[in-house]
Amino acid sequence: MSEEQNIMIQEYAKNPLQNFALKEYTIKQHEGNFICWDDIVVYLEITNNIIKNYSFDGNCSNISTAAASFLSEFIIGKSIKDVLQRNYQTMVDHGFEVSPRRKRAAVIAILATRNAIHTYTKDGKNDTFDDLIED
């Protein structure tokens, strides 16, 4: 991880965007990462298959908090179809890259968001960390 990326992660962790529980949401989803004990809940407001609002809360590491915050800038206003394509590479493409050991922390919010969408659409799918992280 470069010094610039480290500074970005620190800033998002110290001043996270959307770090609260939405009062009015369409669906929420809990995910845990029992390797590092991150615990997150994402809240989605969905209208006409568009993410109108997103927030998160939970007991997250700095990287998970920063990644969940960073994600908010790239999913609000997007179609659920588009959001279902998001993964770790999407984060890297937008400038958020972490060490191999911290990739799960970087995608836990995406995992929760994708699984919330799967529940919302009743498509019978349930993503795992392996679905979001390509080695």
Buried (B, 14 or more C-beta within 10 A) or exposed (E): EEEEBEEBBEEBBEEBBBBEEBEEBBBBBEBBBEEBEBBBBBBBBBEEBBBEBBBBBBEBBBBBBBBBBBBBEBBBEBBBEBBBEBBBBBBBEEEBBBEEEBBBBBBBBBBBBBBBBBBBBEEEEEBEBEBBBEE
